[in-house]
Amino acid sequence: MFKRKVYDQLLEWKKEWDGRYACLLEGARRVGKTTIAEEFARNEYESYILIDFSNCSEEITAVFDDISKLDRFFLRLQMESGVQLYERKSVIIFDEIQLFPKARQAIKHLVRDGRYDYIETGSLISIKKNVKNILIPSEEHKIHVYPMDYEEFLWATGGNPDILDMAYKSDMELGNAANRNAMKEFRIYMAVGGMPQAVERYIATNNFEAVDKVKREILELYYDDLKKIDDSGRITDMYKSVPCQLAAKKKHYVIAAATGKQKTRKDEERLFELIESGLVLPCYNVLNPTVSLLQTRDIDCFKLYLSDTGLFTTMLFNDSQNGIEDIYKKLLSDALPADLGYLYENAVAQAIRASGRDLYYHTWKKEGSTHSYEIDFLLTSKNKIVPIEVKSSAVKNHKSIDHFAVKYSKYVGDRYLLSQKDVGKINDLRLKPVYMILFLLKEL
């Protein structure tokens, strides 16, 4: 199993709540929820029972028909699974719990009983749908599981993120050769992404065509899931449209551009379901960043990014006439002809969201012009706004972030321009290679 940061969050849950809350690992499919849960159970408990509701017997599900007598319930569960449970030393995993809502409702009573710990895993694409006619337990501690971030990717592939952390903290130029090599490694991450199956295939084969096949299988799984909740295909179209709309540099996500039809109220509901699925990351336009990013966000004006940079890469070049291997070679050597700022933007958005922060951006009109300034991402630190711009290569043009710093001078802290260039500074604008985003987020 790959080293994942969620493991430490599970350790905190186990220590802090001591059986008073179940833990719900939620997220998109194929991000590693089940693997993490089982590895944690294997290492941290004397025994565990894993119930996979996507593939379990009728005898197991029948155990949940009557939980009024828990002694009998646990006895039957142990007999059916062949696993002995030990009081306060065992955990029961309810895998894919969205497929069997009755088990989720039982959590309230099981937690109150207090004999064992409980970990649930659920795919967001359906967990919120399958809750009709059940009492959703309040005794759930939720942990969102995202695809592997760049630090986790380096752990998996034998890299050393500690060196990058040291380089970030030194705030010194790395030199052309060192920065070029570090950027190449980051582009590999952008190409492979953080879906554990894709990372596993990359490590096993070092072949991007093989990796791309894994990612396409995951995307087909997502398309099928989306069609199950909307057989019109419009949600699927909305999902597929995300890379195209970012490539077109649209100021916000446009439903009609995805569906090819006039927007309806039902389309707005479909888009909300897509966001709830965890397959996309919404980034909201902030109307007045001097007050609050959350309180002044425009809930009707947002961009969408994909939850995984590797899936983004595959979807972006899905219709390319060139060979897949050729596209990856050009990406890794920074030889693709198009401006790929949006590809780097998606990688940064994924990093920010995986750190637990919400995504915000800001636009405002240029004086005497029909054009607008735009800040790609806004963060906060110590009651200050931290604006971030992302560029694929050149760093000479940074008018938006310069004007933002003047317009909101009393509220702005450090400001950053992330690109492929080495560490540097232009007046008060701090230049950082985009692969340092993780360590920037830790510092804030």
N, C-alpha and C positions, 0 to 999 in steps of 0.2 A: 504494500500500500504506500502511496505517496504521503509525504508529510504535509498535513493541512492545518491551517490556523484554526479551523473550526474545532479541532480536537481540544485546544486550550479553552475554548468557550464551553465545551462540554465539561471539562474539569471544573471550571468555575461554577457551572450549574449544579453539578453533583455536590460540591463542597458547600455552596451557599444555601441551597434549598433542601438538601438532605431528605429527599423523598416527599417534600410538601408540594412539589410541582412536577408534572411530567414535562419532558422536553420534546418540542415539536421542531424537527428539522424540515424546513420548507424551502422550496426553490424549484427551478425548472428541472425537467427530466434530464438524466445523464450527467448531472454535475457531481455525483459521487456521494449522495446522501446515505444510501444503504451501506456502502463500503465503509464510510466513516463511522456510522452507528455500530456496525458489527465489530470493527477493529477496536473501538472504544469499549464495547461490552466484553470482548475477549481479554483485553488488557487490564481493565479496571474492576472486574467482578469475578466472583468465584464460578458463576455459571450464568448462562443467559438462554432465553428462548427467543428465536426469531420466527415471527409469523408473517409470511409474505402473502398479503391478501390478493395478489395478482395470480398466485399459484398455490393455493392451500386446499386441503380436503374439506369435504362437507362436515366431517367429524370435528374439525377444528372450529369452523364457523358456528357449528351447533352448540359449542360450549358457551357462546355468548347469548344464547336464547334466555338463559336465566342466571343472573348474577346476584340474586337476592341472598344466596347462601354461598359466600366466598370461599369457605373451606372446601366445599364440593367443587366450585369453579376451578380453584387452583389445583386440586387433586386431578381433575379431568384433564386440565391443560398439561400437567406433568406426564400423565399417562399417555396422552396422544402424541406429545413431542418426544417422550423418552428422556427428558432432561429434568434433573432434580433441582428445585429452587431452595435457596437458603435465605432466611429472613434477614433483610437489610444488607445482603451480600449478593443479591441476584438482580438482574434487570430483564424486563420483557420488552422486546422490540416489536412494534406494530408497523410493519413495512407496507408502503402504499396504502395508508390508512384511509385515503379518500375513496377507495373502492369498497370499504365496508364501514359506513358511518356508525353502525351500531357499536363497534369497538371504540370509536372516538367518544361516543356518548358515555360509554362505561368508564372512561378515564376518571371522571369525577368521583365515582365510588371506589375505584381501585386506589387512587391516590389517598383518599380519606382513610382507607384501610391501613395503609402505611407499611405493609410488609416488604414490598419490593419497589424498585425504581422502574420507570417507564420511559421509553424513547419512541416517539412516533416519527415516521417519515412520510412526507406528502408532496406531491407535485402540484404546484400552484395552478397549473392549467385546469385542474379539475377539483382541487380540494375545496375551493370556495363555492363550487356548484353543488356538491353532494352533501349539503347540510340541511336539506329540507326535512322538516318533521323530526329533527333531533335537537337536543339541548347541547349547544356547543360548550364544552367545559371551560371554566375560567381558570382552572388549575393547570394551565399550559404556559411554559416558558418557551417562547419562540426564538429560534435561531435561523437566520436566513443563510442558505448555502449558495455561494456563487461559484462560477467557474474559477479555476486556479488563477491567482494573480501572478505577476511576473516574478515575485520573490519565491512563490511556491514552485513555479516553473523552473527556476534556477536550482532549487533544492532537488527537484526531480531529475534534472538533466546533468547534474554534477557541477553546476556553476557555483560561484561564491558571492552571494549578495552582500556579505559583510564588507567586501572590498569596495563595492559600489557605495555602501553606506559611509565608509571612511572617506571616499572621494567626495561625496556630497558634503560631508561635514567640514572638509578641508577648504572648500570653496575656492579651490585653485584649478587652473587649467590642467587638463589631463595630457594634452599633447595630441597631435593629429592621429598618430597610430593607435594609441590607447582608446581614444574616443571613437575612432572608426570601427575598431573591433567590438567595442561595447554596443555601438549602434547596430552592427550586424547581428549580434546576439539578440538584441531586442526585436529586430525585424523577423528573426526566426520565431520568436514568441508571437508576434503579430500574425505570422503565417500559420502557425500551428494552432494557437489559441490555448485556452485553459480547460477544455473539456477533457477529463481524465483519459477517455478512450483514445482521443487524438494524440495526447501526449505519450501515452503508452505505445501507440503505433510508431510515433516518431522515434522514440528511444530504441524500439526493436528493429526498425528498418532503415532509419535515416533517409527515407524516401518520401518526398512530398506528394507524389501521386497516390501512394498508399494512404497517407494521412488525409488527403483530400477525399478519398473514397469513404473513410470513416466519418468525416464531417458531413458529407452528402447524405449518408445513411441517417445521421442525427437530424439533419434538416428535413428529410422525408418523414421521419417520425413526428417532428413538430408539425409539419403540414397536415399529416393524418389526424393528429390530436386537434388541431384548429378546425378541421372540417367536421369533427365529431360534435363540436359545440356550435358550429355555424356551417350548415351544409350548403349555404349559398356561395361559399368560397371567398366572401368579401374580407373576412378576417385574415385569411391566408394571403390575399392580395395586399392587405395593409402591411402585413409582416414583410412580405417580399419587397415592398416598395421602400423600406427604410434606407438601405444603402443608396438607392437611386436618388432619393430626395436629398440626402446629405451630399452626394456627388454633384447634384444640381445647385447646391449652395442656397437652398430655400431657407428663408428666415424662420419658418416654423413648419411643422408637419401639416400637410394638406390631404385630407381624406379623399377628395375628388381626384387628386393626382394618382392615388393608389387604385381606386375602383373604376375610374373612367366615367363615373356617373355623378350626378348632382348629389351632394351630401343630404342624408336624411337623419331623422332622430334615431332610427334604428342603427345607422352607421356609427353614430356617436356612442351608442351603447356597445357596439362591437369593438370599437377602439378602446373603450374602457376595459373590456374583457381582455383584450390583447395586453394592455398594460398590467392588468392584474395577473396575467399568466407568468410574469417574470422573464419572458423571452425578450422584452425590450426594456430600455431604461429611459424614462421621461426626463427631460431637462427643461424646466419651466422658465419662461421669461419673467424677470423681476421688474416691476414697474417703478419702484422707488427703493433702491438699495440702501438709502440712508436710514430707513426705518427698520426693516426686517426683510430678510430674503424670503422666509416662509410666509409672513403675513401679507406681503405685497406681490406675491407671485400671481401671474395671470394663468388661471387654471385652463383657459381656453386657448392659450398660446404656448406651445411647447415644441421642442424637437424630440425626435426619438433616436436612440442609439441601440445597437444590438448588445445583448448581455455578454457576448463573447466575440473577441476580436478575430479569432480564427474562423468562426462561422461568417463573420462580416466579410472577410477576405474571399471565402468561397462563393458567397452570394454575389459579391461585387463583380467577380470575373466569371460568373456562371455562363454567360452567353458569349464569352470570348471565342474567337476563331482560332486563337493560338493554342498550342498544347499546354496542359496544366503545368507540367514540369518546367516549361519555358517561362510561364508567367511567374512561378515561384522563384526561378533563378533571377529574373529581372527585378522582382521585389527585393530579394535579399541583397542584390548588388546596387540597389537604388537606381535602377535603369529603366523603370517604367516611364513612359512619356507623359502621362497625365499628372497633374498636381494631386498629390495624395494627402493633402492636409486633412481631409475628412477621415481618412483611414487612421491617421495618428490621433485625431480628435476622439474617435471611437475607443481607441486604446486607453486614452486618458480618462474618458467618461467611465469606462469599466473599472479603472483603478480607483477613481473617486467613490463610485457607488459601493465597491467591495470594501472600502474602508469604513463604511457605515454612514457616509455623508449623502445628502440629497444633492441633486444636480440642478444648477441654476445658471442662466446666462442673462445678458442685458443688452438691449438695443435702444438707440435713441437717434433722432433725426439730426443730420448735419444742418447747420444754419445756412439758409439760402440755397438748399439743395433738396432734391427728392431722394437722395441716397441716405443711408444710415450708417452709424458706427455700431460695432458689435464687439462685446467681450465674450469669448467662448465659454468661460466658466468663472463663477464667483464662489469663493469660499469665505469663511470667517475665521478669525483667530484673534483672541484677546480683544474682543469688541471692535475689531478692525475688519474692513473688507479686503480680501486678497484676490485681485483680478488675475486671471491666467489666460494667456493667448497661446494657441498651438499652431505651429507652422511646420510644413514638411521639410523645408530647406532654408530659404532666405530669411534673414532676420532684419533686413534694412527697413521694411515697412511695418511700423508699429504705431500708426497714427491713432487707432482706436484706444489702445491702452494708455497712450500719452494724454489724449483728451479726457479720458475717464479719470485719470489721476488729477487733472486740473479741476474738472467739474465737481468731483467729490473729494477734494484734497483733505478735508477735515476727517474723513472717514476711512481713507485708504491707508493700509499698512504696506507691507512689501508687495511688489508686483512682479510677475514672472512671465517670461516668454520661453516656451518649450519648443525645441526644434531638434534637428540632428547636429547642430553646432556645439562646440565645446563650451565649457563654463566660461562666463564672462559677465560684463556689465556695460550698459549704455546709460550713462548718468545714473538714475536711481532704478532703472529697469534691470532686473536680474535675469541673465540668460542661463538656462540649464538644459542639458540634453534631456530628451523626453523620457529616457529610461530612468531618470532620477525622480520621477513623479511619486513613486512609493515612499521615498525618503523625505520628500517635501511634505507629503501628507502626514508622516509621522512627526515631523518637526512642528507642524501646525497643531 
